[in-house]
């Protein structure tokens, strides 16, 4: 990624105002070097489809590209048989973004409330169609945890007619327990619509046990949104689905084109029944990798790593580090692509989102971050103690080669580089080596509201339940001065 190609690629990020450039755009700008990038930006499953499934898809490529797919009803019926759902309660879309677009056009009349930071289409889409978007700022001091009672109070105070939560939330990975989500739905049953976006729920430790899809079909104003591309590691296929009562699901389904799903989506859906075990195993492995990744990132001095139940981790950089510069240097110098969150409403360039990947990729990431941030101070990470030597055989005649050999322990060490660029934080004092604490919230901007005091503490994202209440920030309207980085969005926020 060095030289002019690297400059071309990093320039693409500075030109983007909403999302990271696509893989194909990066590949063209980098002269075909995108295949060399270790991608910590796009949140998909690295273990599924299996190599055998890819071989099968490749062998059928000509057939898949030549012929029309079946109707969406046929593909939906097969998916519902796999998931145990009634097809009348499901609408499949060409990616969850298509479904978000139709939900906005058909079911959001005037206003929508959503906690931020979150997935950008839930703020951008209704703004683009002239709706008022009421945004509750998730408090950094509480690890961006959503307090349902505060959100309900916010919806009431703003008079919002539609409410949306992402569970787990993107980018921080925060997860509400099922009973808290159901309580929120009960309290908001008079709204026009409540959406629970469960796009990343398959990666949570509890997984399906946390979903409220089964309850959504019994309610008149609830939609649960699910993703397939993220779960199956196939963003390019573009498929997702929603679950709702037959009236709501039918209204969305009637608006969708008859052939809105492509032949790749059909082929994958009809392959799934033969690969359920591999799919379940892939999700288990992602959960293991997430814990390993959080531990390794926590070894970097000054980083705040937030607990997550998604297939990504939200990280606050040390004071003095800029996420955009870190992103550009990681890509140009180490071939590592990360998601800098400066263009997410409610976030800043102090934060990056890192997708969960296999251990060897994470070692490469942490080594690269150590080099860019500190010039390679973290030469080695603690490793587990070596296993004890097995007892020697009692009989001398047993051949030596039969003795089990001790397994080598992984070594985490930054790779030496010639003429290494200056670290971003070369002058960081020694005391910054300790884990940074969350900073107090700044004066809130006008378009964002903070959670009200008195909210009950949440469970620690799938860890131990919270033991005591944390002080909540004030609920006063947020003072002027916030900018999202996009002029059109700022104008809409001020008008809200």
N, C-alpha and C positions, 0 to 999 in steps of 0.2 A: 504493500500500500504506500510505499515511499514515492517521492518525486511528484511530477505533475499530476499523475493519476490520483494520488492521495489527496492533493489539493482540490482536484475536481470533485472528489467524493465528499470531503468535509464541507465544501461550499454548498452542497445540496441541502445540508441541515440548516444552514443560515438562511436559505431561501424559503424554508418550510415554515408555515405558521400554525399548523394544526397537528400533523402527524409526521412520523419519520418517513423518509423516502422509501419506495418499494425496493425489494430485492433486485428487480429487473432494472430499475433506474440506477441503483448503485452499481450493478454489473456493467451497464453501458458506460457509465462515467469512469469506472475504474479499469476499463479495458479488459473485462472478463475476470476481474480479481475477486468478485463477490463470493465465489466458491471457496476462497481462502479465508473468509471472515468467520470468526467464532461469534455466532449471533446470540446475544443476550437481550435482544430488543423485541423480537416477535414471540409472543407467549403461546407456544404450541407444544404438544406432547412429543418429546424426542425419541420415544420408544415405540410409537405406533404411527402408521402401519408397520408391520414387521417386514424385514427384507423379502420374505417369501410373498407377502401381499403386493409389494412393489413390483416384484418380478411378474406376478400374475397380471397386474394392471398394465405393465409394459408390454406383455405378450398380446394383450387385447387392445392396444392403443389404436390400431387402424380401425377396428370395429367401433370403439367408443367414439372416435372423432368423426366417423362417417355417417352414423345414423342418429336420427332424432331420439331423444329420450322418451320414456313413457310419460303419461300425464302426471302432474303433481299428486293427484289422488292415489294413483297406483303406488308411487314411491312412499307417500305418507302412510298408506295402509301397511306396507311392509315394515316401516319404522315402528309404527304403533304396535304391531304384533311382537316385535322384539322388546319393546319397552313396557308392554302391558297397558297401553293407553287406548281409549276409545277414539277412533279417527275423527269423530264429530267434535272432539274437544281440542284438536290439534290443527295448526296451520304451519306448513313448512315454507321457508323463504330462502332466497338466494343470498344466504348470509344473514346474521342477526341484524345487520344494518338495514337491510330491506324491510324487515319487520318493524324496526324502530321507526323508519320513515312512514310506513302505513299506519302504525299506531298514532303517530303525530297527526297525520292528515285526517284520519277517520274519527279519532276518539279524544284528542286534546283540543278543546274549544277555545280557551282563553289563557290559561295559566298552568304552570307545572312547577312543582317543588322538588328539589333534589339536593342531597348533601354533596359538598365538594371538598377536596378533589374527587373526581370520579371519571368514568368513561365519557369521553368528550362528546359523543353523539347525543347523549342525554341532555346536554346543555346547548350544543350548537344547532341540532336539528330543529327544535321548537323556536329558537331565535330566528332561524332562517325563514320561518313561515309566520313571523310576526307575533308569536306568543310571548307572554311575560314569563320569565324563568326566575323563580325564587330560590336562592341558593343559601343553604345553611353551611357555614364553614365548620368543618370537622376540626376539633381542637388538637393542635400538635402536642400540647401539654398532656393529653390523655392518649397519646399514641394513635390519633386519628380515629378513635373508637366512636361509633355512633351510639348515642343514647336515644332509644326509641321514644321515650316520653318527651324529650326535648324536641325531637323532630315533629311529633304530633302537635305540640304547643306552637311550634314555628308555622306549621301548615295552617293552623287555626288563626294565628295572628296575621298571616298574609292573605288569608282567604283563597288559598290555592285550590283548584278544582281537580288536579291530578297530582299524584305523588309517586316518586320513583326511588327505589333503593337498589343498589347492587350488592349481592350477597353470595360470595365474598366481593368486597369492593375492589375496584381497580383505580388507583395503583397500589394501595397499601395492603391489600389482602385481608382486611378485617372481616370477621364473620360473626353474624348474630345467631344465637341459638334458635332453633325452630320455634319454641314457645314464645320468644320475644317477637319474632316475625308475625306469628299468628295473632298475638295481642295487638300489634300495630295495625294489622288488617281489621281487627274487630273495631278498633277506635276510629278507623277511617272508612267505615263501610258506607257512609253517606256521600263520599266523593264520587265524581264521575268515573274515576279509574285509579287503581293502585297497581303499579308494575313492580314485580320482584325479578330483577335481572340475575339469573343464576348461571350465567355463562361459564363461570369458572368453578362451579360447585363440585364437579366431578373430582377435582384435585384436592378437595378438603379431606381431612382425616376421617370425618364421619360420612362424607359424601351424601348418598341418597337419604340418609336418616335426617338430614337437615332440610331437605327440599320441602316446599309447600305446594308442589304441583298437584298432589292428590286433593288437597283442600281447595285449591283455586277453582276446580271445576264445579264446586258446590256454591261458589259465591258469584254474585252478579256483577261485581266491579273489579275483579282481580285477573291479571295476566301474569303468568310466569314465563320468562324468556330463557331459552336454553341454546347453547352453541354446540355444533358438531365439529366444525373446522378446528377449533382450539383443542377439543378433547381428543380428536383423532389425528392431530398433527397434520391437517390438510387444509390450511387457510386458503389455498388456491382453488379448492373445489367450491367454496362459497355455499354452505348450507347450514341452516339452523332451524329452530322451530319454537312455537309458543304453545302453551297449554292454558285453556280458559274454559268457561262454561260454553255449551254449544252455540248460544246466541252470539257471544263475543268472538269466539273462534271462527264461526261461520261468516261474520261480517268482514273480518280480515281476509279470510280465505276467498270470499267472493270478489274481493278487489284485486287479487293477485292474478297475473297472467297464467294461462293454463299450462304453459311450458316454461315456468320460471325456474325450474330445476334442470341442471344439465346431466349429460350421460355419465360423467364421472361420478356425480352425486348418486345417481341411481346404482351404478356398479358397486360403489363402496357400501351403500346401505344393504344391498343384497348379498354382500360378502360377509357382513358382520356376524351373522348367526353361526358361522363356522369359526369365528375367531374371538369369541367372548372371553375365553380364558386368557388369551394373550392381551386383550384390552384391559381386563381387570389387573393383570400383572403389571402392565405399564403404569397404571395409576398408583399402584402400591410403590413402585420404584421411584416415581416422581416425589411422593411424600417422603421417602427416605432421603432422596437427594436434597430436598428442601431443608431438612434439618442439618445435613452436612454442610450445605452452602451457608446457612445462617451462622453456623459455628465458625467456618473459615473466614467469612467476612468480618465477624466480630473480633478476629485477631488483628485487624488493621486498626492502628491507633486513631482515635478521634471520630470513627464512624459510628453512627447510631443506626442499628439494624432493627426495624420494626417487625414484630411477630406477624406471620402471614399464614393464611390457609388457601392461598391461590398457588399457581405455579410460577410465581414471581415474588420478589422481595423488594420492599421499598426501603431506601437507604438515604439518610441525611449525611452529607459530606462534612468533613471537618471545617471549622471556621476558617475562612480565607480561600477555600477551594471553590471554583466555579464549575458547575456541571457541564456547561457547553464546551469549555476549554478541555475539561477532562475527557469528554466524549470524543472530541476531535483528535486529541493526542492518543487516546487508546486505540482509535481506529487507524490513524496514520502510522503510529510507531509499533503497535502490537497486533493489528488485525482483529481487534475486539470491538464489537458494536454494542452499545448500551443505549437505553432510552432516557435521555435527559428530560426532566419534567417541567422546565421553565415555561412552556406554553400550555400547561394545564391550569385551568382556573382553580385557585385555591392552593396551588403549589408554587414552586420557584426553582431557579437554577441551582439551588442548594441541594436538590433532591434528584436521585436517579432511581429508575426501576430496572431491576435485573431479573431476567427470566431464569428459572431453575433449569440447570443442565447437568449432565453427568460430571462425576468428580474430577476427571482429568481436565475438563474444560474450565471448571471452577478454579482449580489450581492455577491455570493459565491466567484467568481473570484477576485473581488476587495478586499474583506476581506482577502483572501489568499495572494494576492500580497502585501497588506499593512502589514500583519504579517511577510512575508519573507523579504521585503525590509526595513521596518522601525520598526518592532517589535510591530505593532498594534497602531501606533500613531493616525491614523485616526479613532477615535472611532465612529464617526457618520457623515453622510453626510447630507447636507441641504435637507430638505424635503419641499414640498409645504405647504403653510399655510393651516390650517384646514378650512373646509367649515364652514360658519356661521351657528349658530343654527337656525333651522326653527322657524318661529313665533309660539307662543303658540295659541291653538284654542280659539276662543272667547267664546265657550260654555263649561262650566265646566263638562257637562255630557259626553263629548267625552272621551272614555276610554283611559287610558295611553298607552296601548299597540299599539294603532293606530298611535301614534306619530312616525315619522321616526327617527331612531337612527342614529347619526353621524357615518360615517365610520372611522375605525381606519386608521391612516396614517402609511405607511411603515417605519420601523426603520432599519437603516443600522448600524450595530454594529459588530465589530470583536468578534468572539466567544472566550471565555477564554480557554486557553490550559495549561496543566501542563507541566512544564519543557520545555517551548518553546525554540527552537533553536535560536541562536543569529541572529539578523537581519543582512542582507547584508550591510545596510547603517546606522549602529548604530550611527556613529559619524558625520552624515551629519549636517552641520550648519543650523541654522534657516533660513537663506536667501535662501537656496535651496528649501524651501517649495513653492516658487513661480514657475510658469510655466517656464520650461526651453526653451531657444531659440535655434533654429537650429544652429549647429556648422558650422564654415566655412569649406569648402572642403579641404581635404588634397591634397598634391601633387599628381596629377593623375597618375595611373599606365600606362604602355606602351600599353596594349591591349585595354584600354578603352579610349574613347574620351569624352570630355565635350561639352556641348552645346556652340555654338558660341554666342558672345554678340549681342545685338540688337534684340533678340527674343521678340515678342509681349507678353504681359501678358495674361494668360489664365483665363477663368472663374473659379471661386473657386469651382470646383467639384460639380456643381449643386447648389451652393449658389449664392451670389451676383456676378455680373461680376467684374473682376479686374478693378481697377480705375486708376492705374498708373503702369508704367513699373518698373520691378524689375531689379536690376543689375545682369547681366548674367556673369557666370564664363568664363574664357578664353577658346579658342578652340585649344590651343597648344596640341601636342601629349603628352600623359600622361607618367610620368617618371617611371622607373623600380621600383619594390618593391612590387607590388600587388601579392597576392596569393589567389586563390579561395578555398584553403583547399584540393584540389584534384590534385595530381601530374600530372596525365594524362591530365587534363584540362589545368593546367599551361603550360605544354609543348606545347600544341596546341595554346594557346594564344600567347606565345612568338614567335611561328613560323608564326603567322597571319600577 
